[in-house]
Amino acid sequence: MADSQNAVEAVVIPAAPGRPEEYDAATRAALDHIDHQAVRTVADGRPERTRKGYAQDWASWTKFCAESGVPLLAVTPGTLVMFVEWLWTQPGWKKGTFTAPSTIDRRISGTVVSARADHGMRLEDGIARLARNRLKQLVKEMEEKGETRGRGQAPPLLVDHLVSISAACPDNLMGIRDRALVLMHFAVAGREHELASTRVRDYADAPGGIQADLRVSKVRPRVVPVPYGSRLSICPVRAWQAWKEAACLDDPDGYAWRRLHSRWHTVMEGGLQPESIGDVITRAGERAGIEIRFTGHSPRRGLATSSRLKGHDQIVIAKQGGWAPHSKVLAGYLEVVDQWEDNALLGVL
């Protein structure tokens, strides 16, 4: 046989892939750039309200650094503890008050996220653990002294309140809008920004009521089934249909919840801002003569409370409002109800 037939073919062994520690400076720089761009892309995809919140948190960190002499990018466990102690002494939302613990906790999160996303810092996991432990100590000391901070939890807006609010809404465009907004806000256990972002097409007719598509959410988008109510005065489906007809909301891409002209009270093209959604809720309660001051979070908490009073499971309530199935916040709302329904003293005294 020919030599070529007898020859053993050479086996080509591919070179071993280079290890990350062997990368040259140019490769490492290119990979760092890719990582930073990926972080920025995800950060830019956050809701506008979330981005504004993080910007405020970083501005607070910047002020702290300027006053304390800490380098701006020196985000470490120790400097975050210093940040907490500095925030603890800062004035709160109202004259004569100090920063609420919940605000401080958010400032910590926003600072860490901004350092990673906006400044390309590689921070260790759990970097804020020590700062949060310090915050817990300060809160405990505050409670032992009988002090309070912040506005506290939003009061729940319950079904009886809805009845009063609906009855007090005037028979004009503002009253029709406010009634529909309050009832839908309650029905979907919505967040202010979720309602503000909805368009007409997001409330689709269904055999049993409406499918509310809350496509813009800081947590996760969800489609919420809203059935017809048993009472006409507080039925969110009928209230929405009345508003849609009265406001001539014919453009499916137009905002669902519109502003009204301050003088002529005509429907405008622009939608309500998240803060304005909360203002509508507050004014609706005041109009009805309810002494409780409701906020934009009150309908959300009210749905959770009212649903629990009717015996619904936490998983079902969480799905309606877009909470995590085992949300600690939701569990806290439900505990207020459960403490009376599942009490160790029932049947004892």
N, C-alpha and C positions, 0 to 999 in steps of 0.2 A: 504494500500500500504506500501511497505517496507520503512523504515526510509530513505534509500538512494534515494528513489524516491521522498520523500517529502522534502528532504533537498534542500535548495537553493544553487546552485553552487556558489562558491566564485569567484568574479570577480577580476582578476589580473590587477591592474592599473600600467602601466609602469612608472618607475621613470622619472621625468622631466629631460631633457638633461641639462648637466652642462653648465653654462654661461661662455663665454670666460674669464671674469674677475675672475672666480673661478678656472681656470686651475692651476695646480701646476707647479712648476718651470721646472720639467722634460718635461711636455707636451708643455709648452711655448717654451722651447729650441728646441724641436723636430720640432714644427711648424715653428719656425724661420729658422731652417736648410732647411726645405722643400721649404720655400719661397725663400731663397737665392739660392738654387739649381735651382729652376724654372727660376729665373732671369738670372743665369749664362747660362742655356741651351738656352734661347732666345738670349742672347748676343753672344754666340758662333756661333749661326746660321747666324749672320750678314755676309755680304760680307767681304772678307779680307781687301779690301780698306777702308771700314767703320771702321773696327776694328783698322787698323793702324792709321786712322785719330783720333779716340778717344784716342789711346795711346799717340799720339803727344799732344793732348789737355791736357791730365792728366800730361804729362811731363812738360808742360808749367805752369800748376797750381802748380806742385811740386817746380819748380824753384821760382815761386812767393812766395810760403810759406817760402822757405829757406831764401829769401832775406828780407821778411817783418816780419818774426817771427810769422806768423799765423800758428797754428797747422794744420797738413796736412788734417785731417778729419773735420776741422771746416768750413764746407761748409754751409754758412748762407747768408741771403740777404745782410748783411753788408759786409762780406768778399768778396762776389762776386762783389759788387760795387768797393771795393778796387782793386780787380783783373782787372776789366775793366780799371780803372785809371792807373794801372801799365802797362797793355798791350798797352795802348795808347802811352806810352813813349818808347816802344820797337822798335828796328829797323825792317824794312820791308824786302821784298824779294830782294830788290835791294839796293846797297850802297847809303846812303844818304836819304833813305825813311823810313817811319814809318809804323807800322802794320795797315793794311786796316780794316775798320769797319766790313766788311763781315767776315774777319778772326777772329776778336774779338768775333763776335756773335757766330761763330762756336765753339770757345774755351769755351764759356760759356756753350753751349749745351753739348759739349763733357765732360766737367768737371762734370756736374750734372749727366749725364748718367753713367759715370765711377764710381762716388761715390755710385750710387744706385746699379749698376750691379756688380762691382768688389769689393766693400767694404761693401756691405750690409747695407748701410745707408738708413734710412727712412726719406726722405726729403719731405717737404710739397709741394703740388701743387703750381705752380706759384712762386717758390722760386727765380727764376731768373728775375722776373718782374722788380724789382727795378734796377737791374744791366742793363737791356736793356733800361730802361728809362734814366739812366745816359749816356749810349752809345748814345742815340738819342740827348741828350743835347750836348755832345761833337761833334757829327757830325754837328749839327746846328751851333755851334761856328766855326767849321772848314770852313763850307760853307760861313758863313758871312765874313770870312777873305779871301775868295777866294782861299783856299788851296784845294789840292786834295790828295788822298791816294789810294794806290793799283793800279792794272793794268786797272781797269775799266771793263766794260762789254765786252765780246768777240764780235768782229765784225761779222755780219752775212755773211755767204758764200752763195751767191745768184746764180741763174741759169746762168747768164752771166759769172760768175766766173767759174762755172762748165765747161762751154764750153771751156774757155781758158785753164783750168787745164787739161782737157781731151786731148786737142790738143797738149799740151806740154809734155805729158807723152811719154817717149821713147818706142820703139817697142821691149822691152825685158821683162824679168820676173818682174823686179822692176816696170817698167812702167805699165805693165798689172795689177800687184797687186795694185799699188797706185791708178790707175784709178778706179778699182772695189771698193776699200776700201772707197775712197772719195764719190763715187756715192751712195754706200750702206749706208754709214754713214749719208748722207743727206736724203736718202729715208726713213729711219726708224727713223730719228731725234734721233739718238742714243747718248748715253753717252759713253765715252771712254771705261769704264770697261765692258759695255754691249757688245760692238763689240769684245773686247779682249777675252771674255769668250765663244764666239760662236764656235760651232763645225760644221763640214761639214753637218751633218744631220740636223742642225738647219735652213738650207736654202732649203726648200722642194719645188720641182716643183709643180705648180698649173696651171690650164687652163689659168688663166689670168696673170700669172707671177710667183712670188715666195711668199711663206709664210715664213717669217723670225721669228723664235722662239727665242726671247730674254729672255731666262730662268733665267739669272742671272742679277738682277737689285737691286739697293739700295732702290728703291721705291716699284715696283711691277713687276713681270714678265708679258710679253705680247707677243702676236703673231701679227705681223704686215704684212698686205698684201702689197706686192710691185708689182704693175702692170708694164707691158712693157712700156717703154718710147716712145714717138712719134718721138724722134730724136735718131738715132742709136748711135751717138757719146756720148750721156750722158744717155743712157738707163742702169739703174743699174742691170737689169736682165741679159741682154746680157753681160755686163761687168763681172758679177759674173761667168757666164758660161765660159767666155773666160779664166778667172783666174783659175777656177777649172780644166779646161782641160790642160792649159799650165803647171800648177803646179802638175798635176797628183794626185789630191786630191781624192784618191780612198777609203781611210779609213773614214767611216762615223763618227767615234769617234775622228778623228784627228782635230786639230785646223783649223778653216777656214782661219784665217789670219796669215800666217807663216812668220817667220824670214827668211832672206836670208843670206847666208854665206858672210862674209865681203870681202873675197878674190875671191872666185869662183862664188859667186852670185847664188849658187844652193839653192833649197828649203830645209829648215831644219825642223826637227820634232817639235821644240818648237814654240809656238805662240807668237805673239807680246804682250808686256806688255801695260797696259792702257796708260802710258806715251809715249810709242813708237807710239801708234795710233795717239796721238796728234802731235808727231814729223812728221809723214807722212803727215798730213794735212798742217802743217806749210811749209814743204819743197815743197809740191805740188804747193802751192801758189807762193812761191819764184821762182820755176822753170818756172812758167807761166809768170813771170815778173809782177805780181800783187803787187802793193806797199803796200796794206793792209797786216798786219801780222795776219794771221789766226791762231787760236788755235784749240784744240780738241773739243771745245764747239761751234765753228763757224758753222759747218754743222747743228747742232741741232737748233741753233737760225735761221739759214738761211732757213730751211724748214718751220719754223713757219712764218717767214716774207714773204717768197715767196707764201706760201699757202694762207695767208691773202690777199695778193695782187690780188689773183685770186678769192677772195670773199668767201672763205671757213669759216665756223662758228668755233668759239673757241672750241666747244665741239668736233668737228671732228678733229681739229688739236691736241687737247689734247689727244685724243685716239691714234692717230698715234705715238706721241712722249712719251706717258706714263706720261703726266702731270696730276695732279688732274683736274677735269672738270672746276673748278673755280680758278685755280692756279694764284696767284698774280704775280709770275715770268712770266708766259706765257702772262698774261694780259698786263704786262709792255712791252713785245716784240711787241704785237699787237697794243698797243697804239701808237707806233712809226709810224705804217702804218696808223692807223685810224685818226691821227691828221690831215692828209692831205685829207683823203677821207670824213671825217665827221667834217668839219671845219665851225665854225660860220660865217666866212667871205665869204664862197662860195656863189656866186650869189649876194653878197652885194656890193663889189667893182668891 
